[in-house]
C-alpha cells in the first residue's frame, strides 16, 4: 500500500517521471535522477542530470550546493558501471570494450580496466537481485568494484539494472549507501554547455557521436 502511494505521489508531482511498467527506463539527456544518501545514521538527498549520451556512455551533471561550476561537477558512466570524473582522463578503447563485454549481465562475468591510466580496477558480477524503483521491482545484478592497487579508495558493491545501463545503488560500507529513488523522462528541448571548458575531458566523447 505504501509503495503504491509513493508511486502515485511521484507521478503527480513529477509528471515526466517514469510511468510505464516496462523494466527499461527512458533515460536520456534531460533526465533527472533523485538519490537518497545514508551515512552512519544520517541521511541526505541529491540530484544528477543526464546532459549527453553516446553508444556506451552517458554524461551526468552532479547538482550540489558546493559546486565550483567546473569539470569536477560532471562525470561519465560507461556501460552503466565504469565511473569516470570529467576532470580526469577518460578510459582507453580497450577499457571501454571490457566494460561493454559485461553485457548482458551474468553472474561470474569479470572485466579489468585501468583508472587514472595505471591503477587496475576489477569488475565482477556477483549475484542476481531486484531493485525497487518508483513502484516497480526491476531485475538487476550486484557488481563488485575492486580497486586492486589503491589503498586510498574503498571497494564498492553496486547494483546495476539489467534492462537499463545504469547504477542504481552504491554500498560504500555497512552503514553508508546511496540509492536512486526517482528518474524523470528525457527532455529533448534541454540545452547544456558541452564545451571542454565546461565538462573537461568528457567533451572529447561527444566528437564520437558526430562522426
C-alpha positions as CSV (number, residue, x, y, z in Angstrom):
1,X,0.0,0.0,0.0
2,X,2.7,2.4,1.0
3,X,4.7,1.6,-2.2
4,X,1.7,2.2,-4.4
5,X,1.0,5.5,-2.6
6,X,4.6,6.7,-3.1
7,X,4.5,5.8,-6.8
8,X,1.2,7.8,-7.2
9,X,2.7,10.8,-5.5
10,X,5.8,10.7,-7.7
11,X,3.7,10.5,-10.8
12,X,1.6,13.5,-9.7
13,X,4.5,15.7,-8.5
14,X,6.8,14.8,-11.4
15,X,4.6,14.3,-14.4
16,X,7.5,13.4,-16.6
17,X,8.6,10.6,-14.3
18,X,8.6,7.0,-15.3
19,X,5.0,5.7,-15.5
20,X,5.4,2.7,-17.8
21,X,5.6,-0.8,-16.4
22,X,8.5,-1.7,-18.8
23,X,11.6,-2.6,-16.9
24,X,13.7,-0.4,-19.1
25,X,14.0,3.2,-18.0
26,X,13.5,6.0,-20.6
27,X,16.9,7.5,-19.6
28,X,18.5,10.2,-21.8
29,X,19.6,13.9,-22.0
30,X,17.4,16.0,-19.7
31,X,16.5,13.1,-17.4
32,X,16.8,14.0,-13.7
33,X,17.9,11.4,-11.1
34,X,17.0,11.8,-7.5
35,X,19.1,10.0,-4.9
36,X,18.8,9.2,-1.2
37,X,22.1,9.1,0.6
38,X,22.6,7.4,4.0
39,X,25.8,7.8,6.0
40,X,26.4,6.5,9.5
41,X,22.8,7.1,10.6
42,X,22.3,10.4,8.9
43,X,20.6,10.9,5.5
44,X,20.6,13.5,2.7
45,X,19.3,13.9,-0.9
46,X,21.0,14.9,-4.1
47,X,20.2,15.0,-7.8
48,X,22.0,14.4,-11.1
49,X,21.1,15.3,-14.6
50,X,21.9,13.5,-17.8
51,X,23.4,16.0,-20.2
52,X,24.6,13.9,-23.1
53,X,24.7,10.3,-24.3
54,X,26.7,8.1,-26.7
55,X,26.7,4.4,-27.7
56,X,28.3,3.1,-24.5
57,X,28.2,6.1,-22.1
58,X,26.2,8.9,-20.6
59,X,27.5,12.2,-19.2
60,X,25.9,13.4,-15.9
61,X,26.0,16.7,-14.0
62,X,26.1,16.4,-10.2
63,X,23.8,19.1,-8.7
64,X,25.0,20.3,-5.3
65,X,25.4,23.4,-3.2
66,X,29.2,23.2,-3.1
67,X,29.8,23.3,-6.8
68,X,32.8,25.1,-8.3
69,X,31.0,25.2,-11.7
70,X,33.7,23.3,-13.5
71,X,34.5,19.9,-14.9
72,X,34.6,18.3,-11.5
73,X,30.8,18.7,-11.3
74,X,30.4,16.2,-14.3
75,X,31.2,12.5,-14.8
76,X,30.7,9.9,-17.5
77,X,29.3,6.4,-16.8
78,X,30.5,3.8,-19.3
79,X,28.2,0.8,-19.8
80,X,26.3,1.8,-16.7
81,X,29.1,0.7,-14.4
82,X,32.5,2.4,-15.1
83,X,32.5,5.8,-13.4
84,X,34.9,8.5,-14.7
85,X,35.1,12.1,-13.5
86,X,35.2,14.6,-16.3
87,X,38.2,16.3,-14.7
88,X,40.3,13.1,-15.2
89,X,41.3,11.1,-18.2
90,X,38.7,9.0,-20.0
91,X,39.2,5.2,-20.4
92,X,41.1,3.8,-23.3
93,X,39.2,2.0,-26.0
94,X,40.2,-1.4,-24.6
95,X,38.8,-0.5,-21.2
96,X,35.6,0.6,-22.7
97,X,35.3,-2.6,-24.6
98,X,36.0,-4.6,-21.5
99,X,33.1,-2.9,-19.6
100,X,30.8,-3.3,-22.6
101,X,31.5,-7.0,-22.7
102,X,29.9,-7.5,-19.3
103,X,26.5,-7.1,-21.0
104,X,24.2,-8.8,-20.8
105,X,24.9,-9.0,-17.1
106,X,25.5,-12.6,-15.9
107,X,26.9,-13.9,-12.6
108,X,30.6,-14.7,-12.9
109,X,31.4,-12.3,-15.7
110,X,34.6,-10.2,-15.0
111,X,36.4,-7.3,-16.5
112,X,39.6,-5.4,-15.6
113,X,40.0,-1.8,-16.6
114,X,42.6,0.9,-15.7
115,X,41.7,4.0,-13.8
116,X,43.9,7.1,-13.9
117,X,46.0,5.4,-16.6
118,X,47.7,2.8,-14.4
119,X,45.5,1.7,-11.5
120,X,43.8,-1.6,-12.2
121,X,40.2,-2.0,-11.2
122,X,38.5,-5.4,-11.3
123,X,34.8,-5.5,-12.0
124,X,32.8,-8.7,-11.2
125,X,29.2,-9.6,-11.5
126,X,28.3,-11.2,-8.1
127,X,24.7,-12.1,-8.0
128,X,21.2,-11.5,-9.3
129,X,18.9,-9.2,-7.4
130,X,15.9,-6.8,-7.7
131,X,15.8,-3.1,-7.2
132,X,12.6,-1.4,-6.2
133,X,12.2,1.9,-8.0
134,X,9.0,4.0,-8.4
135,X,6.6,1.2,-7.8
136,X,8.4,-1.4,-9.8
137,X,10.7,-4.3,-8.8
138,X,13.3,-4.2,-11.5
139,X,15.7,-7.1,-12.3
140,X,19.3,-6.2,-11.5
141,X,22.7,-7.6,-10.6
142,X,25.1,-6.8,-7.7
143,X,28.5,-5.8,-9.1
144,X,31.8,-5.7,-7.2
145,X,34.2,-2.8,-8.0
146,X,37.6,-3.8,-6.6
147,X,40.3,-1.1,-6.6
148,X,43.1,-3.5,-6.5
149,X,46.2,-1.4,-6.0
150,X,44.6,1.7,-4.4
151,X,44.5,1.6,-0.6
152,X,43.0,5.1,-0.5
153,X,39.9,4.1,-2.4
154,X,37.3,1.8,-0.7
155,X,36.0,-1.1,-2.8
156,X,32.3,-0.8,-3.7
157,X,29.3,-3.1,-4.2
158,X,26.9,-1.5,-6.6
159,X,23.6,-2.5,-8.1
160,X,23.1,-2.2,-11.9
161,X,19.8,-2.7,-13.7
162,X,19.5,-5.5,-16.2
163,X,17.4,-3.6,-18.8
164,X,19.0,-0.1,-18.5
165,X,22.7,0.6,-18.3
166,X,22.7,2.5,-15.0
167,X,24.0,2.0,-11.5
168,X,21.1,2.5,-9.1
169,X,22.7,1.8,-5.7
170,X,26.1,2.2,-4.2
171,X,27.1,0.5,-1.0
172,X,30.1,2.3,0.4
173,X,30.2,0.4,3.7
174,X,27.9,-1.4,6.1
175,X,26.4,1.9,7.2
176,X,26.7,4.0,4.1
177,X,24.6,3.7,1.0
178,X,23.3,5.8,-1.9
179,X,20.1,4.7,-3.6
180,X,18.2,6.0,-6.6
181,X,14.6,6.9,-5.8
182,X,13.2,8.7,-8.9
183,X,14.0,9.1,-12.6
184,X,12.3,11.5,-15.0
185,X,11.9,11.2,-18.7
186,X,14.4,12.8,-21.1
187,X,13.8,16.4,-22.2
188,X,14.7,16.8,-25.9
189,X,14.5,20.5,-25.6
190,X,17.1,20.7,-22.8
191,X,20.3,22.6,-23.8
192,X,23.6,22.3,-21.9
193,X,27.1,23.8,-22.3
194,X,29.1,20.8,-23.6
195,X,32.3,22.7,-24.2
196,X,35.7,21.4,-23.0
197,X,35.9,24.4,-20.6
198,X,32.6,23.3,-19.0
199,X,32.8,19.5,-19.0
200,X,36.6,18.9,-19.3
201,X,37.8,15.5,-20.7
202,X,34.2,14.4,-21.3
203,X,33.8,16.8,-24.2
204,X,36.0,14.6,-26.3
205,X,33.5,11.8,-26.1
206,X,30.9,13.9,-27.9
207,X,33.0,14.1,-31.1
208,X,32.4,10.3,-31.4
209,X,28.7,10.9,-31.7
210,X,29.2,13.4,-34.5
211,X,31.2,11.0,-36.8
